């Protein structure tokens, strides 16, 4: 047990002092024990170095972890994530003990939560952000955050889809709803990612993922990202076979109705997006500055084993990271300044990309406001190793960026010069998305102010 030096409000639990705050070093990571988490008259946790109660790996994410000394399942409580560890506070009617869930382990709690009666929540291990995660502006690269979000969603959805006896499967990313970068993550901070299943249809899982950054020197925390992702379970025996998803329970009928509404909306949007997938982007010879052709370009990438899942197709997070890197370069080329990712509209994964394929990531600027740029990004795949076929559109999305000065302050964005009728049409469509998002954000701010 290691106590925080030089601060009297930190104490050693083994010395019998239950007030204040302790830092316990377990085989997993540091757990911060709060005054309200551990009653003075109860043992605070399993003994020093003791492993917390475990469940079979196939049951992680669906079976509540039992409390030490209790024969029945754990009762519902609130949880807070500290460096990738979930500290669960149980209600007074239970034994009052707190348990530490190891990284990668999930707890299923009965009653409460966004998903309702069968809330499935999973914290991932916190990861410190290093200089190789930085973008030009000195903050963490947006693509790195997107990759971490997808990894958390893939873990919890794969565990849930394998929680019942049946054919083993891996959850594949089908869509990412709009993701806003609420606050930058700085180098040296710890990024904690938590995921929760909020809805299941017959063949898909909706996962809500939150990212919180923590300054490990001051303890200050802030939410930086919130994203909603959709996954489908693919059989390990047949990658083209979509399996059924185990249902979750809801405490209120409204929760299921709201989830079904979101499911139908994203399904309709995916169909509309597929209709635009015939667009091709061709290079422009000697383009004028600030035109669409001036900033657009393409990146070619060979898909290797390190890019792929167990089924041999590309991780969604890898694809999103490459898309963000390319779109960021095009945005920087347009304004000649530092840029950061502000938001990502729905990312639709239309088809899988297999190992050995050559992918081409291309994009074009569609709209600019006074302070932001919208870029449409496509990912096309040429699978020529295992089963040669025609090039196909695998992924599409819209990324939004803002321009920053060296001091990190917003700068005006040069106006996009549209030349053709198609460019003008896409500009107006982008303007409509921009105004819609702006109106939604203002409505949310007014609602928050009223509360």
ZIDA-V988497 format. One record per residue. OMEGA is omega in whole degrees, 0 to 359 (NA if undefined). NEAR is the number of other ideal C-beta (glycine too) atoms within 12 Angstrom. D_CENTER is the distance of its C-alpha to the mean C-alpha in Angstrom with 2 decimals. Layout:
<<OMEGA,NEAR,D_CENTER> <OMEGA,NEAR,D_CENTER>>
This chain:
<<182,24,33.51> <179,17,32.90> <178,23,33.52> <184,21,32.29> <169,9,35.33> <181,7,37.33> <189,13,35.81> <182,13,37.85> <171,15,35.18> <184,25,33.53> <178,26,35.48> <181,24,35.87> <181,33,35.26> <177,20,37.78> <177,13,40.43> <180,14,40.17> <185,21,38.61> <179,26,35.98> <177,22,35.58> <186,24,33.44> <180,29,30.40> <170,36,30.29> <180,29,28.13> <178,38,28.44> <181,23,27.72> <175,31,26.97> <184,17,26.53> <182,30,22.74> <180,31,22.05> <176,29,23.39> <179,39,23.35> <183,34,24.39> <182,41,26.80> <181,27,27.45> <184,21,30.85> <180,21,29.77> <186,35,27.93> <176,33,31.09> <185,22,34.43> <185,18,37.38> <183,12,39.40> <171,21,36.82> <188,24,35.59> <186,37,32.24> <172,37,30.62> <185,28,31.70> <185,16,34.20> <178,18,33.64> <183,15,31.84> <176,18,31.63> <177,19,28.83> <179,32,27.19> <184,27,27.92> <175,22,26.19> <175,25,25.65> <186,15,25.96> <180,17,22.91> <182,19,22.97> <181,25,22.76> <179,29,19.77> <179,43,17.43> <183,35,20.40> <178,28,23.40> <177,34,23.81> <181,37,24.90> <175,24,28.61> <176,29,29.99> <177,26,32.52> <179,16,35.92> <179,19,34.77> <182,10,35.44> <179,14,33.22> <180,22,29.44> <177,34,27.70> <187,27,27.67> <176,26,24.83> <178,34,23.88> <183,22,21.35> <174,34,18.95> <185,28,17.78> <177,38,15.69> <178,37,17.70> <176,36,16.78> <178,35,14.72> <178,38,17.56> <175,40,17.77> <187,38,21.17> <177,40,22.28> <183,28,25.12> <181,33,27.32> <187,23,29.73> <180,14,33.34> <177,12,34.57> <185,26,32.95> <179,26,34.18> <180,28,32.33> <174,34,30.90> <180,42,27.43> <178,43,25.65> <180,42,23.09> <182,43,20.45> <178,30,19.94> <180,31,16.70> <178,27,15.15> <181,38,17.32> <174,40,16.36> <174,47,18.65> <182,38,19.62> <180,40,21.44> <179,25,24.13> <177,21,24.25> <177,24,22.14> <183,29,18.43> <184,32,16.47> <179,37,17.19> <190,30,20.79> <181,22,23.18> <182,34,20.96> <178,37,17.81> <183,46,15.57> <184,44,13.42> <172,42,12.18> <175,42,11.64> <179,39,10.97> <176,29,13.59> <181,33,13.44> <179,30,13.98> <182,25,16.42> <185,31,15.89> <182,17,18.92> <180,15,20.94> <174,11,19.82> <189,28,16.26> <169,23,18.02> <183,34,18.62> <181,24,22.12> <178,32,21.75> <175,21,21.12> <179,32,17.61> <181,39,14.53> <180,35,13.82> <179,44,11.14> <177,35,10.68> <178,38,10.18> <179,46,7.21> <180,45,5.72> <178,38,7.15> <178,44,5.98> <182,46,2.24> <179,48,4.80> <179,35,7.25> <179,48,6.44> <180,47,6.40> <181,42,9.38> <186,42,11.14> <180,45,11.45> <177,46,12.33> <178,42,14.72> <181,40,16.32> <182,44,16.90> <177,41,18.37> <185,32,20.68> <177,34,21.70> <180,23,24.92> <181,9,27.73> <182,17,27.54> <180,18,26.55> <185,23,23.78> <174,35,20.71> <179,34,17.34> <180,46,14.46> <181,45,13.83> <179,47,11.16> <184,40,13.25> <171,42,11.44> <177,46,8.57> <182,33,10.12> <180,31,10.87> <178,38,8.48> <175,28,10.77> <188,37,11.06> <183,22,13.13> <180,23,14.45> <173,32,14.66> <185,43,13.96> <176,29,17.36> <183,23,18.68> <176,22,19.89> <176,33,17.36> <177,38,15.23> <177,47,11.46> <182,41,10.63> <177,47,7.35> <183,43,8.30> <181,46,7.73> <176,43,10.57> <184,50,12.34> <178,40,13.89> <173,41,15.99> <168,38,17.60> <182,29,20.02> <185,17,22.44> <181,26,20.36> <181,38,16.70> <174,48,14.04> <182,45,11.82> <174,52,8.82> <182,36,7.69> <176,46,4.83> <176,36,6.49> <178,45,7.11> <177,34,10.90> <181,38,13.25> <172,32,16.61> <187,20,19.87> <176,24,21.54> <182,11,24.93> <183,13,25.01> <180,21,22.45> <181,15,21.06> <176,25,17.51> <176,22,15.49> <183,23,12.27> <183,36,10.74> <170,41,7.62> <183,31,7.00> <174,44,5.45> <183,38,7.29> <177,49,7.39> <180,43,10.86> <173,42,12.26> <181,38,15.95> <179,39,17.88> <183,35,20.12> <175,24,23.21> <181,22,23.78> <182,15,27.35> <187,15,26.80> <181,27,23.70> <182,16,24.88> <177,19,25.16> <183,25,22.60> <177,32,23.13> <183,20,23.16> <174,33,20.48> <181,30,21.85> <172,26,21.97> <181,38,20.85> <182,25,23.22> <178,26,23.05> <180,20,25.18> <180,17,25.92> <181,13,26.63> <180,12,24.99> <178,27,21.51> <180,26,22.09> <179,15,23.67> <178,20,20.84> <178,32,18.35> <178,22,20.91> <178,17,21.26> <180,30,17.60> <181,29,18.00> <180,18,21.19> <181,22,19.93> <178,30,17.10> <178,24,19.70> <180,17,22.20> <178,28,20.03> <179,30,19.27> <178,16,23.05> <180,16,23.86> <180,28,21.60> <181,22,23.34> <180,15,26.61> <188,24,25.77> <177,25,24.90> <182,13,28.47> <176,23,28.11> <180,17,28.96> <181,33,28.79> <180,16,31.96> <180,16,32.83> <181,18,35.19> <177,8,38.26> <181,9,38.99> <176,22,36.73> <177,16,37.43> <176,17,35.09> <171,22,32.47> <179,25,32.90> <182,39,30.24> <183,29,31.75> <185,28,31.84> <186,40,28.15> <177,33,27.11> <182,29,27.06> <175,26,25.53> <179,28,24.04> <184,19,25.10> <175,29,23.26> <182,24,24.58> <180,34,22.10> <181,19,22.96> <182,16,22.39> <179,12,19.83> <196,27,17.57> <175,26,17.84> <177,33,17.03> <182,21,19.95> <176,28,21.10> <173,26,21.61> <192,32,19.26> <170,41,16.57> <177,37,13.04> <180,45,10.74> <177,36,8.86> <180,36,12.47> <181,45,13.41> <180,45,10.83> <178,37,11.91> <179,42,15.47> <180,47,15.21> <179,47,14.07> <181,32,16.87> <181,40,19.40> <177,50,18.74> <177,42,18.91> <181,31,22.26> <177,36,23.60> <179,47,22.82> <179,29,24.52> <181,30,27.42> <187,38,27.97> <177,35,28.23> <179,18,29.21> <171,28,27.22> <179,27,24.10> <175,41,21.03> <178,42,17.44> <179,49,14.52> <180,37,14.83> <176,38,12.69> <174,43,11.71> <185,35,13.46> <174,34,12.76> <182,45,12.18> <177,41,14.58> <188,39,15.14> <180,29,18.84> <179,30,20.08> <176,35,19.31> <186,43,20.24> <176,33,22.43> <181,29,23.31> <178,24,26.17> <171,34,25.24> <180,27,25.54> <177,39,22.88> <179,30,23.75> <182,43,21.22> <182,34,23.13> <179,41,22.69> <177,44,24.77> <183,45,24.76> <185,43,25.28> <172,37,25.62> <170,34,26.19> <179,28,26.77> <187,18,28.44> <182,25,25.32> <179,39,22.61> <175,45,22.37> <181,43,20.74> <176,48,20.48> <184,43,20.32> <177,48,18.98> <171,40,20.17> <178,45,19.79> <184,34,23.05> <173,36,23.92> <181,25,27.36> <186,27,27.58> <184,18,31.03> <185,18,31.10> <183,16,31.03> <182,18,31.72> <178,14,32.69> <180,14,31.87> <174,12,31.52> <182,23,28.64> <179,25,25.99> <184,31,23.10> <185,39,19.87> <174,45,17.08> <182,42,17.42> <172,44,15.61> <177,42,16.58> <178,50,15.41> <183,40,16.99> <173,46,18.31> <180,36,20.72> <183,34,23.65> <173,29,24.42> <178,17,27.66> <178,12,28.20> <179,11,28.06> <180,20,24.60> <182,15,26.11> <178,22,25.38> <175,24,27.91> <180,18,29.33> <177,32,28.10> <182,26,30.95> <178,20,31.57> <179,37,30.71> <179,21,34.02> <185,27,34.04> <183,18,36.93> <178,16,36.75> <178,10,36.51> <178,21,33.20> <178,29,31.74> <178,18,33.13> <179,18,31.74> <177,29,28.19> <180,30,28.65> <177,19,29.67> <177,23,26.76> <177,32,24.37> <177,22,26.41> <177,18,26.02> <180,28,22.19> <181,29,22.49> <179,17,25.00> <179,16,23.13> <179,27,20.00> <179,20,22.42> <179,14,24.28> <180,17,21.29> <179,19,20.23> <178,14,23.88> <178,14,24.17> <179,17,21.28> <179,13,22.98> <178,12,26.30> <178,11,25.04> <180,10,23.63> <179,9,26.98> <180,8,28.95> <NA,7,27.26>>
